[in-house]
Amino acid sequence: MSTKSLRKSGTFLLNKSPSMELANSPRTTTFLPVEFPTSPQPTLGKDISHFSHPHTLSQVLLPELFTCSGCKEYGAGTRFTCKHCDFQLHDFCALSPDQVLLKAHPLHGQHQLGLHSKPKTGGMLSSSCDVCGKPAKGYTFRCSACSFQMHPCCAMFSTEMSFLAHPHSLKLLPAMSTLSSGDPGFACAECKRRRSGRVYRCTVCDYHLHAVCAKSMINGLQAYGIKGVEKPSMLAAAARLASHVVIGFIGGLLEGIGEGVGEVIGQNIAKGKYTSGRRSG
């Protein structure tokens, strides 16, 4: 992680979360980027200097889909963009604290979390977020005491949330809950699918919502009517590639066998003709 701090060049109005504390915060720091898990509310049009980019970033509001240069995930609406190149960041990625640790986050209160520009290595398998289950390819909040990590977007979640898609508040089920997204009786109200990741459940009715589906309500996709833009998983892509290789191999093998059989038949025919010729002579 770079040691450059996120410098203040404008006034940002942020919600304060009483349940959150920032550990190891320097006393000389005059700018607090954002206190997770509350959503940042900076004043539009202000510029910031970010540790990950050499140019100044301006906050704008655009309805088009974009890929965040920090976390590598999709977004729409409010973002910080560079006027000199195509570098863009979600507001929560741009305002994530890079020099201080998140202490007592609702989703991982036992340890402190630090922002990293790259996810932890996952060996042969891709590294994934412990909240939504999607691959982690860029910025992550990572625990130094254990293997826990999550996207900056997922760090905006709390154990109890209210979403416009449902009239009641939702509570996050425990990570090892018996009612998981793999349960045949479970139905997410948004995607109607079974998938990995944490799950929210309504406190009043039988409404359930995947954390990964709730992300579209945080990153601006739902607000701008953008659907069906999930990136294909590396495992699925590898499976498709392997199937093509196997099919090609089998096809070539059959073709070779066919040529071999044809050659043998031709040789036998020629041999038969030669033998019959000798007998008739």
N, C-alpha and C positions, 0 to 999 in steps of 0.2 A: 504494500500500500504506500502511496506517496505520502511524504511528510508535509506537503503543502496544505495549508488550511483553506477552508472555504471562506473567502473574504466577503465582507459586506459592502455592497455598492448601492443598496436601496433599502427601503423600509418594507418589512414583511410582517404581516399580521397572522399569527399562528395560534391555533387552539392549544390550550395547555391541558395535559392529561395528569390529574392528581395521582394516578396509580403508577406513573412512570418516573424514574429517576435516571440521571445521566451520571455514570461513575467516571472518576479520573478526569473530570473536566477542568482545563486550565483556568486559573483565576483571571488571567488577562483576556480571556475570550469574551468578546462583546456581541458576538452574533451566534445565536442558537438556531441552526437550520430547521430542525423539526423534532418534535417529541412524539415518537411513535407510541401507541398505534393510532392517534388522532390524525385526521387528514389535514395536510398543510393548506393554508389559505393566504398565500402571498399576494401582494398587490400586483395586478397585471401590468406588464410593460417595464418592469424593473430588470436591471442587468446584474449578473453575478459572475464571478470568476470561479471556475471549478477545477479541482485538482487533476482531473483526468483529461483536460483539454486546454490547449494553449490560447484559444480565443475566448473573448467575452461571450456569454450566453444571455439571450434575451427571452423573457417569458412571453409567449404568445398563445392565442386560442384559435386552433384550426380544427375543422371537423374531419379532415382526412386521416386515414389510417397511417401509422408510422411504426417503425421498429426502433425501439430505444437502443441507443449506442452503449448504454450502461449495462442493463440487465438482459438485453437481447430479446425482450418480449414485446408484443404489440401494445399499442396504445392509440388514443384519439383524444382530441380536445386540448386541454391545457398541457403545455410542454415548454421546455427551455431549448431554444435552437441557436445555432451559430449562423451569423450573417455571412461568414466567409466560406463555409463548407456545409456539408449535409449532416453534420453532427447534431443529434437531438436526444434529449433526455426526458423521461417522465418527470413530473414535478416532484414526486416522492423520491426518485433516484437522485435528482439534482440537489435536493435538500437533505439527503441522508447525511448524518454526521460521520465524518471520516476519521476524526482524531479522538473521538470520545467513544466510550462503550455504553451500549444500552443495558441498563440494569433493571431486573425484575420485569421483563417483558411478559405480558399475559400468556403468551404461547410457550414461553421457555423461561420461567421465573427463577429456576434454580441456579442458572449461570448467567454470566454477562455475555453480550454479543457484540462483535466488532464487524464493521463493514469491510468487505474484501472485494477487490476488483475482479477476481477470478474465483470460481467455485472450488471446493475441495476435489481432489482427484478421486475417481470412483473405480479405478482398476480397469477391468475389461468392460464393466457396465458403465453407462453414463451416470454422472453425478446428478442427483435429483433433489428437489425441494421437499423438506419433511412436512410441509403444510399442504401444498396443492398436488404434490407427486409429479409435477412436470420437470423436465430436465433443467438443470441450472447451468447456464452458459456464460454468465457475466457476473454483475454485482450480486453479492449475497451477504446476508448477515449470518456470521458463522460463530459457533461456540468454540472456544479454545480448550474447554474442559472435556467435551464430548464431540460426537460427530454431527450434532444438530446444525442445520443450515436452512435458510429460507430466503425467498426472493424479497426485495424491498416492497413489492406490492403486497405480498403475504404478510409482511411486517406491519401493514396497516390494519390487519385484522385484530380483533380482541376475542375474548371468550364468549361475549354476548354482543350481538350486533342487530341493528335494524336496517332493513333494505326496502327500497321503494317497491320491489317486486312482491312484497308480502306485508300484510297489515300488522302482524305480530312480531315480537322480538325473537331472535334465534339464538340458541346456545350451541357452542361448539362441543361436539361429542369427544370423549377421551380418545386418544390415539389408538388404544388397544380395545376400543369398545366392541362389544359382541355384535352390535348393529353396525356393520361396516358397509362400504359401498359394494363389497362383493357378495353381500347377502341377497339371495334371490328375491326376498320380500321387500327389499329396499328400492325406492324409486325416487330419483332426484326430480324435483318439480321443473327444472330447467332443461336438462338434457335427456331425461328418461333413460339413462344408460347406467351401466355398472363401470366404475373406474376407480383408480387408486386415489389416495389423498384423504384429508380430513373432511368431516361432514358436519354441517349445521343442522340442528333440529328445532322446530318450532316449540315454544314453551306452552302453546295453547292447543294446537291441532297437530295433524300428522304430516305437516309440510317438512320436507327435507331438501337440503341444498348442498351440493359439493362445494368445497372451498375453491376448487379450480373454476367452477361456474360462477361463483360469487366474485371472482376477480374481474370479470367483465363489468361489474357494477362499481369497481374501484378505478379501473384504468381508462374509463371513458368509452369503451366499446358499446356498451348497452345504451348509454346516453345518446349516441349518434347512430344507433340502429345498425351497427356492424356485427355480423354474425358469420359463423363458419370459416374463420380464418386461422384455426389452429394449425400449427406447424406439424408435419408428420414426424412421428417418433423415429429415432435412429434405429431402434430394434425392428420396426416395421420395414424401414428402408433396407436394412441388412437382410431381412427375410426375403423381401422381393428380389434383391440382387442375387441371393443364394439360389432362389428358385429358378431364376433365369439361367444361372450358370449350370445348374443340374439338368435343366431341360435341354440346354445346348449340348451338354456332354452326352446325354442319352441319345439325342438326335444324331450327333456325330458318330456315336458308337453303333447305332442301328444302321446308319448309312454305310459305315465301314463293314459291318457284318453283311449288309446287302451286297456290297461290291465284292466281298470275299466269296459269298455264296455263288454269285453270278460267275465269278472267275472260275470257281471249282466246277460249276455245271458246264461252262464252256470247254474247260480242259477235258472233262469226261466225254463230252460230245465229240470233241476232236479225236480223243483217244479211241472212242468206239468206231469212228469212221476209219481210222488208220488200221485198226484190228480187222475190221470187216474187209477192208481192201486187200490186206495180206492174205486172208482166207480165200477170197475169190480169185486171187492171182495164183 
